[in-house]
Amino acid sequence: MLKGKSALVTGSTSGIGLAYARAFAAQGADVMINGLGDAAQIEAARQAIETDFGVRALYSAADMTQPDQIEAMVREAESTLGKVDILVNNAGIQHVSPIDEFPIDKWNAIIAINLSSAFHTMRAVLPGMKARRWGRIINTASAHALVASPYKSAYVAAKHGIAGLTKTAALEVAQLGITVNAICPGYVWTPLVERQVPDTAKARGISEEAVKRDVLLAAQPTKEFVTVEEVAALAVFLASDGARSMTGTLLPVDGGWTAA
Ligand code: NAD
């Protein structure tokens, strides 16, 4: 379905981003992955995409807090893959703290990585997409783009910000064959979430099952985690020609969280 297309996915060395990259590759797209982490593990993930799906997979180590590195990443993707047809802004971090104790450096990093990086990538890819009159921009927002939770001020502000950026960009390019949408996952079972479970169980003196049920899934009516494959399946649809009239949308994949 995506043969001949190329996709750039930020924050795709693990979790949801890696699932997006693999799902696009499974449809025949060449991909550039990006993110932090252990070099050997990243190289293994990159190679696995090539061997599993027979596409080209490249890796950029660009830091999403650095606008010059973001610009260079997009130019590298354009020169090595020929073009960027699909851009997914997915890199993200979290910090949980009351506002009056929130570290300023954490606020700045979350706004830079979870919000501003998407402005910088879009700014760099849009001229090419406009010239070709085809493009798909998919932003990983969150249920926290639609509702708030206490102690997540920077994350909720950044995710509400990405919702506004999504709608604004969609309007600007609506007549140019380019769509811009945001996926809003609830709790997704990623290594990031998995790692929190034993520590939270210890801190609260409850079982790991109780952490999942009473802490993490308290807001999610299905009482099940969303999977990375379910999030990626929506991204594949948004990248398809079938979704050409969907733009400026904020699409929950949250087990009913934001319906409550
Ligand atoms: P993850 O930690 O597995 O993935 C985050 C990715 O971002 C990693 O590849 C990491 O290396 C990358 N990254 C972090 N800082 C970076 C930087 N400075 N420069 C470049 N890359 C950087 O987490 P995930 O759960 O897969 O999260 C992916 C996205 O999904 C995030 O935007 C997150 O806010 C969003 N999201 C996650 C959940 C969830 O429950 N897991 C729910 C809603 C939204």
Boltz pocket constraint, residues with backbone or C-beta under 6 A from the ligand:
constraints:
  - pocket:
      binder: B
      contacts: [[A, 10], [A, 11], [A, 12], [A, 13], [A, 14], [A, 15], [A, 16], [A, 17], [A, 34], [A, 35], [A, 36], [A, 37], [A, 61], [A, 62], [A, 63], [A, 64], [A, 65], [A, 89], [A, 90], [A, 91], [A, 92], [A, 93], [A, 113], [A, 114], [A, 140], [A, 141], [A, 142], [A, 143], [A, 184], [A, 185], [A, 186], [A, 187], [A, 188], [A, 189], [A, 190], [A, 191], [A, 192], [A, 193]]
      max_distance: 6.0
